[in-house]
């Protein structure tokens, strides 16, 4: 049975952990506000870009030629996966890795390569000897345009050079702090919007230069927009998951301190009672 001294040491240790988790919760909350604003501000631009591409697509002929629109037999897949660099963020990484692993198992008949953004996913799949074409750390403090262009450029160049036949993006979509959705999205080749027939243009455009030239110029930018949007969504999701995880850890440590304090008081009371019994027994022995 643990002594009162041992329990007191455990209480001190749990209090130190509680201070750390509370500090991490506050840091995550401060960063989450900024990351959430970035994710929310990126969505309207991404939606407008997608709408513009849809309108462009139904305005051009089906036989338009561009390397990013070329469909070919899918033999090799490139998965762009976004996880975190650090742990202590609940089930954030586990849910994403599980979704990716299920996809890999389902497509076991195809060659799969990975472009990893975030150290957790990189470490997991590296141990399983899956080919990784590149690794980028996840910038929690902010996404730079240079990083977005570099990642998008790697995917575009690889697809143009036929190093892989399809690119799929895995990221976590931020809905609320308690609602984070691991998401799978096809990135390349770009698919013609379903349900859009020629003539069913949502909004009329007058193109100058031609719609074909505009589409060729906008396709790489559309890929960059998708990459940027997935990065800011993932960062907000990571911080939201870390906030909830640290909040729960702080709460649990408080409950543990209460239980240990009760055990400490019981042990201390038992020790005092035992000492009193020893004193009384000794006094009785002397009188006898």
Beta strands, then each sheet from edge to edge (+ up, - down):
strand 1: 76-82
strand 2: 111-117
strand 3: 132-136
strand 4: 166-176
strand 5: 179-188
sheet 1: 3+ 2+ 1+ 4+ 5-
end
